[in-house]
Amino acid sequence: MKMSLFVSVFCCATFYSLMVQAVCTSAPNCASLGYILTAADCEGLITVKCPSDTSKVFCNVPKLPILYGDGTVATGIVTGKTPIGIVFDKENRLAVALTDAIKDGTVGSTYIPWSSNECDTPELQNCSTSEISTGANLTPISCGVDGRLNTNAILASSCISEAYAAIATNNYQPSGCTKDFCKKTKWFLPSMRDLQNIYLQKTQINATLNLANPYAPQPIKDSPYYSSTEYNALFVWIFYMNSGTRAYYSKTGLLHVRPIIAY
């Protein structure tokens, strides 16, 4: 009788302990369950809200082609190959890097000055407000549109002591690169036209980046990014990825920089 009572008490205590442990286990957060978008990101698509935070949602966002280190392009992850970029401009064969650049050319997330000093960069076209347009007006951009040529001009400048943003992108090389096309000196600072195209597909780019999670991708941030398109001796054009706003900004300020590549 005593033994039976002891077993019963022991079993109840064990069961109670298990129940307490189960109750105290932290619930998965929205991001871990795949709820990483907002309602604006999923406009026009079937949307499911996160139970614990209804501001976070899930929807089946169309994915973009992935550029691999061997120069091939495919939709989705290919076993045995390493992604190095997301194709955002098929017509001009341009892809955006999986990560931002940092000052010494390695991958990371930080802020970089465009340059160490202010000057009118030789061979770099100055673009007026009418040619770029300020505010959230997403009209076509036709001035200073070749990011590679812009970056070359910045790097060759005789008046810039340190072209930090151009150097960071030009020195960028992802670990999965196995061909010459994606090695150092091949990546460059995007033009304002490039940044606008990235902004217009930011949700799709970030959704595709999410597929490449094993390769430590970084989403396009809701922050301003430097372009390679110059305004004048003092300022350079920047693009706000949270609103689509265009503005000119000090060359010696600190902003994000994202390399892109022609493949």
Secondary structure, DSSP 4 states (H G I P E B T S, - for coil): -HHHHHHHHHHHHHHHHHHHHHHHSPPPPTGGGT--B-TTTTTTS--EE-SS-TTSEE--PPPPPEEETTS-EESS--TT--EEEEEEETTTTEEEESS-B-TTSSB----B-S-SS----TT--B--HHHH--BS------SS--HHHHHHHHHT-SS-S--HHHHHHHT---TT--SGGGSTTSEEPPPHHHHHHHHHTHHHHHHHHHHTGGG---PPPSSEEEEEEE-SSSEEEEEETTT--EEEEETTS-BB---EEE-
